[in-house]
Amino acid sequence: MKNFLNQILFGKNTKLSGVIALSVVALIALGCTCNKSFDLLNSQTNTNSSRTTSNSSNSASEPTRATSDSDLPSDSELQALVKETTADFANAIETNDFSELYSKSSSDFQLQFTEAKLKTTFETFVEKKELIVPALNKVPGTKANFSPVPSIKTERSLKTLVANGSFPTRPFPVKFEYEYVWQDDEWKLMKISVKM
């Protein structure tokens, strides 16, 4: 045990040290379960922010839609939505190009934050992409486990779809906390928190 701790603390096992460092930075930058987090959009909530849309690029998934902004999407629509959000995030991390993710963000998000700020927020993920992207890329072959059940909440007269849960990927699960707003006839991501 003492040797193991020495390896961790003094860097004799670089892969393990890298994973631990990534975990610490992710907890700091993306929020931990102790209700302390970094939030780009609203300091009263516990998630990072960005946004994506549901473009049915995956032929096996259904596009997300609602007849009004208060309708909760079906399970298959929710699965498609969170998988697409995760795929967009994985692409941004892998390419170190957040322009598409930013261009799909909500108007409120774009008024408050720049693309450069989004890129800076996820800089550590980009630096450790060799560890992160493989797990993120396994998401399309899995099914999201939602916890709690997705819901619509109203905050400051804005109806928001809350979808939190995880994907059972290996070597570690991808945990997510996503919030979407119905805007321009589609669900648009307002907040994102990914934990690995």
C-alpha positions in Angstrom: 0.0 0.0 0.0 2.8 2.4 0.9 4.5 1.7 -2.5 1.2 2.2 -4.3 0.7 5.6 -2.6 4.3 6.6 -3.4 3.7 5.8 -7.0 0.6 7.9 -7.0 2.0 10.9 -5.1 5.5 11.0 -6.6 4.6 10.1 -10.2 6.2 6.8 -10.8 3.1 5.5 -12.5 2.5 8.2 -15.2 -0.8 6.7 -16.5 -2.3 6.5 -13.0 -1.1 10.0 -12.1 -2.6 11.3 -15.4 -5.9 9.7 -14.7 -5.9 11.1 -11.1 -4.9 14.6 -12.3 -7.6 14.5 -15.0 -10.2 13.4 -12.4 -9.2 16.2 -10.0 -9.4 18.8 -12.8 -12.7 17.5 -14.1 -14.2 17.6 -10.6 -13.0 21.2 -10.2 -13.9 22.4 -13.7 -17.1 20.5 -14.1 -18.5 20.2 -10.7 -18.3 17.4 -8.1 -21.0 15.7 -6.2 -20.4 17.9 -3.2 -22.5 20.6 -4.9 -19.5 22.8 -5.7 -19.0 23.4 -9.4 -18.1 25.7 -12.2 -21.0 27.0 -14.1 -20.7 29.1 -17.2 -24.3 30.1 -17.5 -25.8 30.4 -14.0 -24.0 30.5 -10.7 -27.1 29.1 -9.0 -26.9 25.7 -10.7 -24.3 23.0 -10.7 -23.3 22.4 -14.3 -21.0 23.7 -17.1 -22.7 25.2 -20.0 -22.8 24.8 -23.7 -25.4 23.7 -26.2 -26.1 21.3 -29.1 -29.1 20.6 -31.3 -30.7 17.4 -32.3 -29.8 16.9 -36.0 -30.8 13.3 -36.7 -27.3 12.5 -38.1 -27.7 9.0 -36.6 -30.1 7.3 -38.9 -31.1 4.8 -36.1 -32.2 7.6 -33.8 -35.3 9.7 -33.9 -35.1 13.5 -34.0 -36.2 15.2 -30.8 -39.3 17.2 -31.1 -42.1 18.5 -29.0 -45.5 20.0 -29.9 -44.9 22.6 -27.2 -42.1 23.6 -24.9 -43.6 21.8 -22.0 -43.8 18.3 -23.7 -41.4 15.8 -22.4 -39.8 13.9 -25.3 -40.3 10.1 -25.5 -37.6 7.8 -24.2 -36.2 7.1 -27.7 -36.1 10.9 -28.3 -34.3 11.5 -25.0 -31.8 8.7 -25.8 -31.1 10.3 -29.2 -30.8 13.8 -27.7 -28.3 12.9 -25.0 -26.2 10.7 -27.4 -26.0 13.5 -29.9 -25.0 16.0 -27.2 -22.2 13.6 -26.0 -21.1 13.0 -29.6 -20.8 16.7 -30.3 -18.9 17.1 -27.0 -16.5 14.2 -28.0 -15.9 15.8 -31.4 -15.0 19.2 -29.8 -12.6 17.5 -27.4 -11.0 15.3 -30.1 -10.5 18.2 -32.6 -9.9 21.0 -30.1 -12.5 22.9 -32.2 -15.5 24.2 -30.2 -16.8 26.4 -33.0 -19.6 24.0 -33.9 -20.6 23.4 -30.3 -20.6 27.2 -29.8 -22.6 27.9 -33.0 -25.3 25.6 -31.7 -25.5 27.1 -28.3 -28.5 29.0 -27.1 -28.7 32.8 -27.7 -28.5 33.4 -24.0 -25.3 31.4 -23.7 -23.8 33.3 -26.7 -24.7 36.6 -25.2 -22.8 35.8 -22.0 -19.8 33.7 -23.2 -17.4 33.5 -26.0 -16.1 30.5 -27.9 -12.7 31.1 -26.4 -14.1 30.8 -22.9 -15.8 27.5 -23.8 -12.5 26.2 -25.2 -10.6 27.3 -22.1 -13.1 25.7 -19.8 -12.5 22.2 -21.4 -8.8 22.7 -22.0 -7.9 19.9 -19.6 -10.2 17.5 -21.4 -8.4 18.3 -24.7 -5.0 17.7 -23.1 -6.1 14.3 -21.9 -8.2 13.4 -24.9 -6.3 10.1 -25.4 -8.0 8.9 -22.2 -11.4 10.6 -22.6 -12.4 10.4 -26.2 -12.4 6.5 -26.5 -15.0 6.3 -23.7 -17.0 9.2 -25.2 -17.0 7.5 -28.6 -18.5 4.3 -27.1 -21.6 6.2 -26.1 -23.6 5.6 -29.3 -23.5 1.8 -28.7 -24.9 2.1 -25.2 -28.2 3.2 -23.6 -28.3 6.1 -21.2 -29.4 5.3 -17.7 -31.3 8.3 -16.5 -31.2 9.2 -12.8 -33.5 10.9 -11.8 -36.1 10.5 -14.5 -35.9 13.3 -17.0 -38.3 16.2 -16.3 -39.4 19.7 -17.3 -38.7 22.4 -14.8 -39.7 26.0 -14.9 -37.2 28.6 -13.8 -37.7 32.3 -14.4 -40.5 31.5 -16.8 -38.2 29.4 -18.9 -39.1 25.7 -19.4 -36.1 23.5 -19.2 -35.7 19.8 -19.9 -33.4 18.2 -17.4 -31.7 15.0 -18.4 -29.1 13.5 -16.0 -27.6 10.1 -15.9 -24.8 7.9 -17.2 -23.7 5.7 -20.1 -22.2 2.3 -19.0 -19.0 2.7 -21.1 -15.6 1.1 -20.4 -13.1 1.6 -18.9 -15.2 4.0 -16.9 -18.8 5.3 -17.2 -19.6 8.7 -18.7 -21.8 10.6 -16.3 -23.8 13.6 -17.7 -26.0 16.4 -16.5 -27.7 18.1 -19.5 -30.3 20.8 -19.6 -32.1 21.9 -22.7 -34.5 24.7 -23.6 -37.1 24.5 -26.4 -36.1 27.2 -28.9 -36.6 27.6 -32.6 -38.6 24.4 -32.8 -35.9 22.1 -31.2 -34.3 21.3 -27.9 -31.1 23.3 -27.5 -28.6 22.5 -24.9 -28.1 25.2 -22.3 -25.9 23.4 -19.8 -23.5 20.5 -19.8 -21.6 18.7 -17.2 -19.6 15.6 -18.1 -17.9 13.5 -15.4 -15.7 10.5 -16.0 
